[in-house]
């Protein structure tokens, strides 16, 4: 799930940088009522929805995420009440989440309504694209000419049979990281290690989180399109993992994930990708992060994900 707290911190940092760089002292009065409900909910076909609720903060405040665990969160389907979401905080979570009891499905228009005793109300409309787009004839081969001690590269080839309607995609590739279970004396799935996806035949694509690519179907709308490229990952486990245990990378299969995104979710991802691309360029034009929350900020949107586990040829 995309962590909107990162986006908020980035935006606040950009504001502070702008103010500090001014030669003339600026006097800015902030209205204490400008605090907003921040909604973070990206949901997938056939899964429950999870909603993080936090409060926006001023760039003059200490950066501290404040969750809204006392809010009432309700889900509607095509105007009909479904359920009130239940708040819980797992031991592995730094921020608790409101969760649905039922799974969400394509072909339904959902509405999320939030009421907080201090900040008022916010709402959003969201849906899941009707189709999970198949990944046709995928093939992955070890690139033996790539000779480094720390990384391994794979050549991939796949075909996307794009539906006739307008579609938006997010492509990622990953290998499993396994952790040794000392009690059972076996390696078990622990987490994903995402490969850097590079391709030269995708027009208008954007690099994005998890080393993936964002793209729309303008260049191949309603037709089959062949995508070729490379996926490069570390030989050893690398990332924000718990390294206290015995971890290994399973390089038998490459997992290819094609996310068919709803339009709001694509706009949200794309706006954040633009921010990431320009954050090191002080001369770049300022950009904003897309939001579809009425009465607040953030995202409530869905995706339909197709995953193929492709055997790597060595």
HELIX and SHEET records of a PDB file:
HELIX    1   1 UNK A    4  UNK A   20  1                                  17    
HELIX    2   2 UNK A   32  UNK A   34  5                                   3    
HELIX    3   3 UNK A  209  UNK A  211  5                                   3    
HELIX    4   4 UNK A  263  UNK A  278  1                                  16    
SHEET    1   A 8 UNK A  66  UNK A  67  0                                        
SHEET    2   A 8 UNK A  47  UNK A  55 -1                                        
SHEET    3   A 8 UNK A  37  UNK A  44 -1                                        
SHEET    4   A 8 UNK A 296  UNK A 313  1                                        
SHEET    5   A 8 UNK A 135  UNK A 142  1                                        
SHEET    6   A 8 UNK A 151  UNK A 161 -1                                        
SHEET    7   A 8 UNK A 224  UNK A 234 -1                                        
SHEET    8   A 8 UNK A 196  UNK A 198 -1                                        
SHEET    1   B 7 UNK A  66  UNK A  67  0                                        
SHEET    2   B 7 UNK A  47  UNK A  55 -1                                        
SHEET    3   B 7 UNK A  37  UNK A  44 -1                                        
SHEET    4   B 7 UNK A 296  UNK A 313  1                                        
SHEET    5   B 7 UNK A 253  UNK A 261 -1                                        
SHEET    6   B 7 UNK A 168  UNK A 181 -1                                        
SHEET    7   B 7 UNK A 186  UNK A 194 -1                                        
SHEET    1   C 8 UNK A  66  UNK A  67  0                                        
SHEET    2   C 8 UNK A  47  UNK A  55 -1                                        
SHEET    3   C 8 UNK A  37  UNK A  44 -1                                        
SHEET    4   C 8 UNK A 296  UNK A 313  1                                        
SHEET    5   C 8 UNK A 253  UNK A 261 -1                                        
SHEET    6   C 8 UNK A 168  UNK A 181 -1                                        
SHEET    7   C 8 UNK A 213  UNK A 216 -1                                        
SHEET    8   C 8 UNK A 206  UNK A 207 -1                                        
SHEET    1   D 7 UNK A  66  UNK A  67  0                                        
SHEET    2   D 7 UNK A  47  UNK A  55 -1                                        
SHEET    3   D 7 UNK A  37  UNK A  44 -1                                        
SHEET    4   D 7 UNK A 296  UNK A 313  1                                        
SHEET    5   D 7 UNK A 253  UNK A 261 -1                                        
SHEET    6   D 7 UNK A 168  UNK A 181 -1                                        
SHEET    7   D 7 UNK A 247  UNK A 249 -1                                        
SHEET    1   E 4 UNK A  66  UNK A  67  0                                        
SHEET    2   E 4 UNK A  47  UNK A  55 -1                                        
SHEET    3   E 4 UNK A  97  UNK A 104 -1                                        
SHEET    4   E 4 UNK A  86  UNK A  88 -1                                        
SHEET    1   F 4 UNK A  80  UNK A  84  0                                        
SHEET    2   F 4 UNK A  72  UNK A  77 -1                                        
SHEET    3   F 4 UNK A 109  UNK A 116 -1                                        
SHEET    4   F 4 UNK A 120  UNK A 127 -1                                        
END                                                                             
